[in-house]
Amino acid sequence: MRTVYREHLEAFNADLLELCERVQAAMRLASESLLTQSLSKAEEALTAVDGMREISTRCEERSVSLLALESPVASDLRQVLSSIYIVENLSRMAALSMHIATLTRARHPHAVVPEALICYIEEMSRLADAMVEQTRELLLHPDADEAVKLHSIDDGMDDMKAYLLNLVSEPDWTYSTREAVDLAMLVRYYERFADRCVNVGNRIVFLVTGLQPDEYVREGEFDMQAKFREIEARFKNVR
């Protein structure tokens, strides 16, 4: 029975990785369609999102089977529960990429973002891709320290969001109201995409350590101080 359980768990993990890779591909297509006004890329992104529903459903069914198959030990239970939350976040990330592609398609052949502001969206799309790539690596190689680093990248995304939302609300905004609304929505889509990556990272921290991210960071800081004291004690007679 335990062998069957591990096989189901490994299959579940493989589905998670495939789902993440498809999310990354869909967001890349959506961003490319947005930045180049490509209707074909927008349609590809929407088709890619549609193809993820089967995997999401299969993940949900696997999670129920894993919980019912055998009473899991604490580490296995953390893995199953974390995976359930990760599926939910990846599904929301897919939906956000769909929103970007849908907006691009709705405005075609016109650009969604004014040409002078494209550089800001390029940066947000770059950050989003970096975060989902980091998420993919965490699914392959769970690591609490690497997972916490997603917060730092997310800070950059939050800064971009704050700047652009302030820009569209300024009295001297020189573009149309429609462009202001579209830009505000895009900023929100990318920011929420990044937040979902952080959520996955938080689940990885819990999976690996059994701690919430803020608890893990505090514990790490305490450990670092202990290491400093150890070094001082070891070398106090050297100076």
C-alpha positions in Angstrom: 0.0 0.0 0.0 2.8 2.4 0.8 4.4 1.8 -2.6 1.1 2.6 -4.3 0.8 5.8 -2.2 4.3 7.0 -3.2 3.5 6.3 -6.9 0.4 8.4 -6.6 2.3 11.2 -4.9 5.0 11.2 -7.6 2.4 11.3 -10.3 0.8 14.3 -8.5 4.1 16.1 -8.3 4.7 15.5 -12.1 1.3 17.0 -12.8 2.2 20.1 -10.7 5.4 20.6 -12.6 3.6 20.2 -16.0 0.9 22.7 -14.9 3.6 25.2 -13.8 5.4 24.8 -17.1 2.2 25.4 -19.1 1.4 28.4 -17.0 4.8 29.8 -17.8 4.3 29.2 -21.5 0.9 30.8 -21.4 2.1 33.9 -19.7 5.0 34.3 -22.1 2.6 34.0 -25.0 0.2 36.5 -23.4 2.9 39.0 -22.7 4.3 38.6 -26.2 0.9 39.2 -27.7 0.5 42.3 -25.6 3.8 43.8 -26.4 3.6 43.1 -30.1 -0.1 43.4 -30.7 -0.1 39.9 -32.0 -3.6 38.4 -32.3 -2.2 34.9 -33.1 -0.1 34.9 -29.9 -3.1 35.9 -27.9 -5.1 33.0 -29.4 -2.2 30.7 -28.6 -2.2 31.8 -25.0 -5.9 31.3 -24.7 -5.7 27.8 -26.2 -2.9 27.0 -23.8 -5.0 28.0 -20.8 -7.9 25.9 -22.0 -5.5 22.9 -22.1 -4.7 23.2 -18.4 -8.1 22.5 -17.1 -7.7 18.7 -17.6 -4.5 18.8 -15.5 -6.1 20.9 -12.8 -9.0 18.5 -12.5 -6.7 15.5 -12.4 -4.7 17.1 -9.6 -7.8 17.7 -7.6 -8.8 14.0 -8.1 -5.3 12.8 -7.1 -5.4 14.9 -3.9 -8.6 13.3 -2.8 -7.3 9.8 -3.6 -4.0 10.5 -1.7 -5.9 11.6 1.4 -8.2 8.6 1.2 -5.7 5.9 0.2 -3.7 5.8 3.4 -3.4 7.8 6.6 -0.3 10.0 5.7 2.5 10.8 8.1 3.1 14.4 8.9 5.6 15.1 6.1 3.3 13.4 3.5 0.3 15.3 4.8 2.2 18.6 4.4 3.1 17.6 0.9 -0.5 16.7 -0.2 -2.0 19.8 1.5 0.7 22.1 0.1 0.1 20.6 -3.4 -3.6 21.3 -3.2 -2.9 25.0 -2.5 -0.2 25.1 -5.2 -2.7 23.8 -7.8 -5.2 26.5 -6.8 -2.5 29.2 -7.2 -1.3 27.9 -10.6 -4.8 27.8 -11.8 -5.3 31.4 -10.9 -2.0 32.3 -12.6 -3.3 30.7 -15.8 -6.5 32.7 -15.5 -4.5 35.9 -15.1 -2.5 35.2 -18.3 -5.8 34.6 -20.0 -7.0 38.0 -18.9 -4.0 39.6 -20.5 -4.5 37.7 -23.8 -8.2 38.5 -23.8 -7.5 42.2 -23.4 -5.0 42.1 -26.2 -7.5 40.4 -28.5 -10.3 42.9 -27.6 -8.1 45.9 -28.5 -6.6 44.4 -31.7 -5.4 45.8 -34.0 -4.7 48.7 -31.7 -2.1 48.6 -28.9 -3.3 48.2 -25.4 -0.4 50.2 -23.9 0.9 53.5 -25.4 4.2 53.0 -27.1 6.0 55.4 -24.6 4.9 53.1 -21.7 5.7 49.8 -23.2 9.1 49.6 -21.4 7.3 49.5 -18.0 5.1 46.5 -19.1 8.2 44.8 -20.5 9.8 45.0 -17.1 6.7 43.6 -15.4 6.5 40.8 -17.8 10.2 40.1 -17.2 9.6 40.0 -13.5 6.6 37.7 -13.9 8.6 35.3 -16.0 11.5 35.3 -13.5 9.1 34.5 -10.7 7.3 31.7 -12.4 10.7 30.2 -13.5 11.8 30.3 -9.8 8.5 28.7 -8.9 9.2 25.9 -11.4 12.7 25.3 -9.9 11.1 25.1 -6.4 8.8 22.4 -7.6 11.7 20.5 -9.0 14.0 21.2 -6.0 12.1 22.4 -2.9 14.3 24.8 -0.9 13.0 27.1 1.8 15.8 29.7 1.3 15.2 30.0 -2.4 11.4 30.2 -1.8 11.8 33.2 0.5 13.8 35.0 -2.3 10.5 35.3 -4.3 9.5 38.0 -1.8 12.4 40.2 -3.0 11.4 39.8 -6.7 7.8 40.6 -5.7 8.9 43.8 -4.1 10.2 45.0 -7.5 6.8 44.1 -9.0 5.0 46.0 -6.3 7.2 49.0 -6.9 6.3 48.9 -10.6 2.6 48.6 -9.8 2.7 51.6 -7.4 4.5 53.8 -10.0 2.2 53.0 -12.9 -1.0 53.4 -10.9 0.2 56.8 -9.7 1.1 57.6 -13.3 -2.4 57.0 -14.6 -4.0 59.0 -11.8 -1.9 62.1 -12.4 -3.8 65.2 -13.7 -1.4 65.6 -16.6 -2.1 62.0 -18.0 -1.9 62.6 -21.7 -3.6 59.5 -23.0 -7.2 58.4 -23.1 -9.4 57.2 -20.2 -9.6 53.8 -21.9 -5.8 53.5 -22.0 -5.6 54.5 -18.3 -8.1 51.8 -17.4 -6.4 49.2 -19.5 -3.0 49.9 -18.1 -4.4 49.8 -14.5 -5.9 46.4 -15.2 -2.7 45.1 -16.7 -0.7 46.2 -13.8 -3.1 44.5 -11.5 -2.9 41.2 -13.5 0.9 41.1 -13.4 0.9 42.0 -9.7 -1.5 39.3 -8.8 0.4 36.8 -10.9 3.5 37.7 -8.9 1.6 37.3 -5.6 0.5 33.8 -6.6 4.1 32.9 -7.2 4.9 34.1 -3.7 2.0 32.0 -2.4 3.5 28.9 -4.0 6.8 29.8 -2.4 5.2 30.1 1.0 3.7 26.6 0.6 7.2 25.3 -0.3 8.6 26.8 2.9 5.9 25.1 4.9 6.4 21.8 3.0 10.2 21.8 3.7 10.2 23.2 7.2 6.7 22.9 8.7 7.0 26.7 9.4 5.2 29.7 8.0 7.5 32.0 6.0 7.7 34.7 8.7 8.5 32.1 11.3 11.2 30.6 9.1 12.8 33.9 8.5 12.9 34.8 12.2 14.3 31.4 13.0 16.9 31.9 10.3 17.9 35.2 11.7 18.3 33.6 15.2 20.4 30.9 13.7 22.7 33.4 12.0 23.3 35.3 15.3 24.2 31.9 16.9 26.7 31.3 14.1 28.2 34.7 14.7 28.6 34.0 18.4 30.2 30.6 17.5 32.7 32.3 15.2 33.6 34.9 17.9 34.1 32.2 20.5 36.3 30.2 18.2 38.6 33.0 17.2 38.5 35.2 20.3 42.1 34.3 21.2 43.4 34.9 17.7 43.2 38.7 17.7 
